[in-house]
Amino acid sequence: MRIRGQGGGVADVTPEGQTDPLGTERPRETLATMPRQVREELTRRLRRSRRALRKEDVQVVEPPLLRRAVGASALGNCMEWFDFGVYSYLAATIGKVFFPGASPGAQVISSFATFAAAFVVRPLGGLVFGPLGDRLGRQKVLATTMIMMAIGTFAIGLIPSYGTIGIAAPVLLLLARMVQGFSTGGEYGGATTFVAEYSPDRRRGFLSSWLDFGTFVGYALGSALVTVLNLALTDAQMLTWGWRLPFLIAGPLGAIGLYMRLKLEESPAFQQQLDEHEKSLAQKSAGSEFRTIVREHWAALLVCMGIVLLYNVTNYMVTGYLPTYQTETLHRSSGSADLLVLIGMVWIVLLITFIGRLSDHVGRRPVYAVAAAAMIVLAVPAFLLIKMHGTWPPVLGVLILSTLLAGFAAPSAATLPALFPTAVRYAAMGIGFNFAVAAFGGTTPLVTAALVGATGNDLMPAYYLIAAGVIGLVTVKFLPESAQVPLHGSQPMVGSEQEQRELLTTSEALYRDARSRKAA
């Protein structure tokens, strides 16, 4: 294969001993269409190694192994977030069971305060599980978080009511929620890291979006179950025993999720660091990983937290606060409120992998920027529609919010791990993600309910979303584009041997081009 050089000459760029089945024009076409950020990253790596890529430098992920890793991670995440999400759908009922002496507004706020308590311990879970994931492996820690979440959720279903054991009931509820929060502190950062490290670079957005696909399927299943219970049971039955059923399901679901995660193999990026620099970084961070991350990756941490704020304020507004907003502020039945949110969850599930694939082609930054700008413009109209009477205006309002949420969720599992090198990726994700969620995401239902109660303005949720959109839009300006770029500290990942050959040939062309530029 030959490619035209800078001065108009033609140079042989086929690696020695290889044949190229793609045609003599392919390197030129590939270089012309290659995204700028990919070309810059490959050029940086070639300059550092002072040679073109070799076959052993490019990791080929076997399709069956890739499908199993993505599928098991998504299904495990679905089960875990079914457990975690059920609480938000039953917040009003839980308030009546565990805080019966308070006013209806105080019951809701007390229930959401317990909901938020789980987020207080999430950073602690991230600080514990993150370093363990970087040293012991992603798979082992993810299996641990799975079983802890199942135990915490199952325990909530067994706690006696306030009328039976008094103040001990809300105390036990708080403890169970803290177990959930601690386990979740190691879940999302680990799951995103695991899937991102398994995914070929060209398809990381699409494949990683299946993780959040599993998240919202879990939410949707939890919402569907609660909706069915509210429609099938009387209010008295729900207060007496019906609310317990979704939590008790967590036991068998946790066993299934644990089995699936134990069957996974460790990610290729964890098994093999890119070079000696990354290996030394891993050894250095083993004793003081937190200080290393904060000192050397503070800018990436801030970007991570800004993106997480944008995603999770919207997420918990829709999944955590919207059902209660409709029942307590708009005085709708719990069945209709849950059904409306369920429609939104199903819509997100239908959209999310398509948006993930789109982010591979147009980039992560444009997807975030458009969605953040749209939220600033559409948040108030969406809530005005939700407040209207009838069927279709509220449905349209929820679909608008759900579309925005899908725009934030789809690229996140591919974008956030790409901010950090392999040696500290799990721990850095645990810090950045969980501190942001604890401060802004998990508190969204509590703060929004308090704002509505204090001001009497039922559009406060929309204004809260606008503020998150502004912060997100600013953050996107500092977000490095990572679409199709190899992860920091990891080998380039491809999905087939043909892609490997194409990348090797392209790297040879880039290397010779760089040498010719240097010589000129």
C-alpha positions in Angstrom: 0.0 0.0 0.0 1.3 3.5 -0.8 0.3 7.0 0.4 1.1 10.4 -1.0 3.6 12.2 1.2 3.7 15.9 2.1 5.9 16.9 -0.8 3.8 15.0 -3.4 5.9 11.8 -3.4 4.6 8.4 -2.8 5.8 6.2 0.1 5.2 2.5 0.9 3.3 2.4 4.2 2.4 -1.3 4.5 4.0 -2.9 7.6 6.6 -5.4 6.7 5.3 -9.0 6.4 1.6 -7.9 6.2 -0.8 -7.8 3.3 -3.6 -5.2 3.1 -6.9 -6.5 1.7 -8.5 -3.1 2.0 -7.0 -1.5 -1.2 -4.2 1.0 -1.7 -6.3 4.0 -1.1 -7.6 3.0 2.3 -4.9 4.7 4.6 -5.4 8.0 2.8 -9.2 7.7 3.1 -8.9 6.7 6.8 -6.6 9.6 7.6 -8.9 12.0 5.9 -12.0 10.8 7.7 -10.4 10.1 11.1 -11.7 12.4 13.9 -9.2 15.0 14.9 -9.0 13.8 18.5 -8.2 10.3 17.4 -5.4 11.4 15.1 -3.9 13.6 17.8 -4.0 10.8 20.4 -2.4 8.3 18.0 0.2 10.8 16.9 1.1 11.4 20.6 1.5 7.7 21.3 3.6 7.2 18.2 5.9 10.0 19.1 6.3 8.6 22.6 7.1 5.1 21.4 9.1 6.4 18.4 7.7 3.7 16.2 4.4 2.7 14.5 2.0 0.4 16.3 2.6 -3.3 16.2 0.2 -6.1 16.3 0.8 -6.7 20.0 0.0 -3.0 20.7 -3.6 -3.3 19.6 -6.1 -5.3 21.7 -8.7 -7.3 19.8 -11.8 -8.0 21.9 -13.5 -11.3 21.0 -17.2 -10.7 20.2 -18.6 -13.4 22.5 -16.5 -12.1 25.4 -17.6 -8.6 24.7 -21.3 -9.5 24.5 -21.0 -11.4 27.8 -19.2 -8.5 29.5 -21.7 -5.8 28.3 -24.8 -8.0 28.8 -23.9 -9.2 32.3 -22.9 -5.7 33.4 -26.1 -4.2 32.1 -28.3 -6.9 33.6 -26.5 -6.6 36.9 -26.9 -2.9 36.8 -30.6 -3.3 36.0 -31.1 -5.5 39.1 -29.2 -3.2 41.3 -31.0 -0.1 40.2 -34.4 -1.8 40.4 -33.5 -2.2 44.1 -32.4 1.4 44.5 -35.1 2.9 42.4 -38.1 1.2 44.1 -37.6 3.4 47.2 -38.3 6.6 45.2 -41.5 5.3 43.7 -42.7 4.4 47.2 -41.5 7.6 49.0 -45.0 8.9 49.8 -46.1 5.5 51.2 -42.9 5.0 53.1 -43.4 8.4 54.7 -46.8 7.3 56.1 -45.4 4.0 57.3 -42.3 5.3 59.1 -43.3 8.9 60.0 -47.0 8.6 60.7 -47.2 11.5 63.2 -45.9 14.1 60.7 -48.0 16.2 58.4 -48.2 15.0 54.7 -45.6 17.5 53.6 -43.3 16.6 56.5 -43.7 12.9 55.7 -42.6 13.4 52.2 -39.6 15.5 53.3 -38.7 12.9 56.0 -38.9 10.1 53.4 -36.7 12.0 51.0 -34.3 12.9 53.8 -33.8 9.1 54.4 -33.5 8.7 50.6 -30.8 11.4 50.6 -29.0 9.7 53.6 -27.9 6.9 51.2 -26.1 9.5 49.1 -24.2 10.8 52.1 -22.3 7.5 52.5 -21.9 7.0 48.7 -18.6 8.9 48.7 -17.4 6.7 51.5 -18.3 3.7 49.4 -16.4 5.2 46.5 -13.3 5.8 48.6 -13.3 2.2 49.8 -14.3 0.3 46.7 -12.5 2.5 44.2 -8.9 1.8 45.3 -9.9 -1.9 45.8 -11.2 -2.0 42.2 -7.9 -0.6 40.9 -5.8 -3.1 42.9 -7.9 -6.3 43.2 -9.9 -6.0 40.0 -13.2 -4.6 38.8 -15.0 -7.9 38.7 -14.5 -8.8 42.3 -15.7 -5.4 43.6 -18.7 -5.4 41.4 -19.8 -8.8 42.7 -19.5 -7.4 46.3 -21.6 -4.3 45.6 -24.2 -6.5 44.0 -24.8 -8.6 47.0 -24.6 -5.7 49.4 -27.3 -3.8 47.6 -29.6 -6.9 47.6 -29.1 -7.4 51.3 -29.8 -3.7 52.1 -33.0 -3.6 49.9 -34.3 -7.0 51.2 -33.8 -5.7 54.8 -36.1 -2.7 54.1 -38.9 -5.1 53.3 -38.6 -6.8 56.6 -38.5 -3.7 58.9 -41.6 -3.4 61.1 -43.6 -0.2 60.9 -43.4 2.7 63.3 -46.7 1.6 64.8 -45.1 -1.7 65.8 -41.6 -0.8 67.1 -41.7 3.0 67.4 -38.6 5.1 66.7 -36.5 2.0 66.0 -38.4 1.6 62.6 -37.0 4.8 61.0 -33.6 4.1 62.5 -33.5 0.7 60.9 -34.7 2.2 57.6 -31.9 4.7 57.8 -29.3 1.9 58.4 -30.6 -0.2 55.5 -30.5 2.9 53.2 -26.9 3.5 54.3 -26.0 -0.1 53.3 -27.6 0.6 49.9 -25.7 3.9 49.5 -22.3 2.4 50.5 -22.7 -0.4 48.0 -23.8 2.0 45.3 -20.7 4.1 45.9 -18.7 1.3 44.2 -21.3 0.3 41.6 -21.6 2.9 38.9 -18.0 3.9 38.8 -17.0 0.3 38.6 -19.6 -0.8 36.1 -18.8 2.1 33.7 -15.1 1.4 34.1 -15.5 -2.2 33.4 -17.7 -1.8 30.3 -15.6 1.1 28.9 -12.4 -1.0 29.3 -14.0 -3.9 27.4 -15.4 -1.8 24.5 -13.7 -1.2 21.1 -12.8 2.5 20.8 -15.0 3.1 17.8 -18.1 1.7 19.5 -17.6 2.7 23.2 -20.4 5.2 23.2 -22.9 2.6 21.9 -21.8 -0.3 24.0 -21.4 1.7 27.2 -24.9 3.1 26.7 -26.2 -0.4 27.4 -25.2 0.1 31.0 -27.6 3.0 31.5 -30.1 1.1 29.4 -30.0 -1.5 32.2 -30.3 1.3 34.7 -33.5 2.6 33.2 -34.9 -0.8 32.6 -34.4 -1.5 36.3 -36.2 1.8 37.1 -39.0 1.0 34.7 -39.4 -2.5 36.2 -39.6 -1.0 39.6 -42.0 1.7 38.5 -44.2 -0.9 36.7 -44.3 -3.1 39.8 -45.3 -0.2 42.1 -47.9 0.9 39.5 -49.5 -2.5 39.4 -49.5 -2.7 43.2 -51.1 0.7 43.5 -53.8 -0.2 41.0 -54.4 -3.7 42.4 -54.4 -3.0 46.1 -56.3 -0.5 48.3 -54.5 2.3 50.1 -54.9 0.3 53.4 -53.3 -2.8 51.8 -50.4 -0.8 50.4 -49.7 0.7 53.8 -50.0 -2.6 55.6 -48.0 -5.0 53.4 -48.1 -4.1 49.7 -45.2 -1.7 49.9 -42.9 -4.5 51.1 -43.2 -6.7 48.1 -40.8 -4.8 45.7 -38.1 -4.8 48.4 -38.5 -8.5 49.1 -37.9 -9.3 45.5 -34.4 -8.0 45.9 -33.2 -11.3 47.5 -33.6 -13.5 44.4 -32.6 -10.7 42.0 -29.4 -10.2 44.0 -28.6 -13.9 43.7 -29.0 -13.8 39.9 -26.9 -10.7 39.6 -24.2 -12.1 41.8 -24.0 -15.3 39.7 -23.7 -13.3 36.5 -21.0 -11.0 37.7 -19.0 -13.9 39.1 -18.9 -15.4 35.6 -17.2 -12.3 34.1 -13.5 -12.1 33.3 -11.4 -9.2 34.3 -11.2 -6.3 31.8 -8.3 -6.3 29.3 -7.2 -2.8 30.4 -6.9 -3.9 34.0 -4.9 -7.0 33.0 -2.4 -5.2 30.9 -1.2 -1.6 31.5 -0.2 0.3 28.4 3.5 0.9 29.3 5.9 1.2 32.2 4.8 4.7 33.0 1.3 3.5 33.8 2.6 0.6 35.8 4.7 2.9 37.9 1.7 5.1 38.4 -0.3 2.1 39.7 2.5 1.3 42.2 2.7 4.9 43.3 -1.0 5.3 43.8 -1.3 2.1 45.8 -0.2 3.8 49.0 -1.7 7.2 48.5 -4.2 7.0 45.7 -6.6 9.6 46.9 -3.9 12.3 47.2 -2.5 11.3 43.8 -5.9 11.7 42.2 -6.7 15.0 43.7 -3.2 16.4 43.1 -2.7 15.2 39.5 -6.2 14.9 38.2 -8.1 17.7 39.9 -9.2 19.3 36.5 -10.6 16.0 35.3 -12.4 15.5 38.7 -14.1 18.9 38.3 -15.2 18.1 34.8 -16.5 14.7 36.0 -18.5 16.3 38.8 -20.0 18.9 36.4 -21.2 16.2 34.0 -22.5 14.1 36.9 -24.4 17.1 38.3 -26.0 17.7 34.9 -27.0 14.0 34.5 -28.1 13.2 38.0 -30.0 16.3 38.9 -32.2 15.5 35.8 -32.2 11.8 36.7 -33.4 12.2 40.2 -35.8 14.9 39.3 -37.6 12.6 36.9 -37.2 9.2 38.7 -37.1 10.4 42.3 -39.1 13.5 42.7 -41.6 13.6 39.8 -43.9 10.8 41.2 -44.2 12.6 44.5 -44.5 16.0 42.8 -47.6 14.7 41.1 -49.2 13.1 44.1 -48.4 15.7 46.8 -48.2 19.0 44.8 -50.6 18.3 41.9 -52.8 15.9 44.0 -53.0 13.2 41.4 -53.5 9.5 42.2 -50.3 7.5 42.8 -51.3 5.1 40.1 -51.5 7.8 37.4 -48.3 9.4 38.7 -46.4 6.2 38.5 -47.8 5.4 35.1 -46.7 8.7 33.7 -43.1 8.2 35.0 -43.2 4.7 33.6 -44.0 6.1 30.2 -40.9 8.3 30.5 -38.7 5.4 31.5 -39.8 3.3 28.6 -39.1 6.3 26.3 -35.6 6.6 27.7 -35.0 2.9 27.2 -36.0 3.2 23.5 -33.8 6.2 22.9 -30.6 5.6 24.9 -28.6 3.2 22.7 -29.4 5.3 19.6 -28.0 8.4 21.3 -25.0 6.4 22.5 -24.3 5.3 18.9 -24.8 8.9 17.8 -22.1 10.1 20.3 -19.6 7.7 18.6 -20.1 9.5 15.3 -20.7 13.2 16.2 -18.8 13.2 19.5 -19.7 13.3 23.2 -19.4 17.1 23.6 -22.1 18.0 20.9 -24.6 15.6 22.5 -24.1 17.1 26.0 -24.1 20.6 24.7 -27.3 20.3 22.7 -29.1 18.5 25.6 -28.0 21.0 28.2 -29.0 24.0 26.0 -32.4 22.3 25.4 -33.0 21.8 29.1 -32.4 25.5 29.8 -35.0 26.4 27.2 -37.5 23.5 27.7 -37.6 22.9 31.5 -40.3 25.5 32.3 -42.5 24.5 29.3 -42.2 20.8 30.3 -43.4 21.4 33.8 -46.2 23.7 32.6 -47.4 20.7 30.4 -47.1 18.3 33.3 -49.3 20.6 35.4 -52.1 20.7 32.8 -55.2 18.7 33.0 -56.0 15.9 30.6 -53.8 13.0 29.3 -51.6 14.2 26.6 -50.1 17.5 27.9 -48.6 15.7 31.0 -47.4 12.9 28.8 -45.7 15.3 26.4 -44.1 17.2 29.4 -42.6 13.9 30.8 -41.4 12.8 27.3 -39.5 16.2 27.0 -37.8 15.7 30.3 -37.1 12.0 29.5 -35.6 12.9 26.1 -33.2 15.4 27.8 -32.3 12.8 30.4 -31.5 10.2 27.7 -29.2 12.8 26.1 -27.2 13.1 29.4 -27.3 9.4 30.3 -26.4 7.8 26.9 -22.8 9.2 26.6 -22.0 9.2 30.3 -20.7 5.7 30.8 -18.3 6.2 27.9 -17.3 9.8 28.7 -16.5 9.7 32.4 -14.1 6.8 32.5 -12.2 8.3 29.6 -11.2 11.3 31.8 -8.8 9.2 33.9 -5.9 6.7 33.3 -6.4 3.0 33.9 -4.3 2.9 37.0 -6.6 5.2 39.0 -9.8 5.1 36.9 -12.0 3.1 39.3 -11.0 5.2 42.3 -11.2 8.5 40.5 -14.6 7.7 39.2 -15.6 6.7 42.8 -14.5 10.1 44.1 -15.8 12.4 41.3 -19.0 10.6 40.6 -20.1 9.9 44.2 -19.2 13.3 45.7 -21.2 15.0 42.9 -24.2 12.6 43.2 -24.2 13.0 47.0 -24.1 16.8 46.9 -26.4 17.4 44.0 -28.2 14.3 42.6 -29.5 12.5 45.7 -30.5 15.7 47.4 -32.5 16.9 44.4 -35.9 15.4 45.6 -35.3 16.7 49.1 -34.2 20.2 48.1 -36.9 20.6 45.4 -39.7 19.5 47.8 -38.4 21.9 50.4 -38.3 24.7 47.8 -41.8 24.1 46.6 -43.0 24.0 50.3 -41.2 27.2 51.2 -42.1 29.3 48.2 -45.4 27.8 47.2 -44.1 27.9 43.6 -44.7 24.6 41.8 -42.3 25.6 39.0 -39.3 25.5 41.3 -38.3 22.0 39.9 -38.0 23.6 36.4 -35.8 26.4 37.7 -33.6 23.9 39.5 -33.2 22.1 36.2 -32.3 25.3 34.4 -29.5 25.9 36.9 -28.2 22.4 36.3 -28.3 23.0 32.6 -26.3 26.2 32.9 -23.6 24.5 35.0 -23.5 21.6 32.5 -23.2 23.9 29.5 -20.2 25.6 31.2 -18.6 22.2 32.0 -18.9 21.0 28.4 -16.5 23.8 27.3 -13.8 22.1 29.4 -14.7 18.5 28.5 -12.1 16.8 26.2 -13.6 15.0 23.3 -13.1 11.2 23.7 -15.2 9.7 21.0 -13.3 6.8 19.3 -10.1 7.7 21.3 -8.2 4.9 23.2 -8.6 5.2 26.9 -5.7 6.8 28.8 -3.3 4.1 29.9 -4.9 1.4 27.8 -4.1 -0.2 24.5 -6.2 0.8 21.4 -9.2 -1.5 21.4 -10.7 -2.9 18.2 -13.6 -5.3 17.6 -12.0 -7.5 14.8 -8.7 -8.5 13.2 -9.7 -6.5 10.2 -10.0 -3.3 12.3 -6.6 -4.2 13.8 -4.9 -4.4 10.4 -6.5 -1.1 9.4 -5.3 0.6 12.5 -1.8 -0.8 12.1 -1.6 0.5 8.5 -3.0 3.8 9.5 -0.5 4.2 12.3 2.3 3.5 9.9 1.0 6.2 7.7 0.8 8.6 10.6 4.3 7.7 11.8 5.9 8.3 8.4 4.0 11.5 8.0 5.3 12.7 11.3 8.8 11.8 10.4 8.6 13.6 7.0 7.2 16.7 8.8 10.1 16.6 11.3 12.7 16.1 8.5 11.2 19.0 6.5 
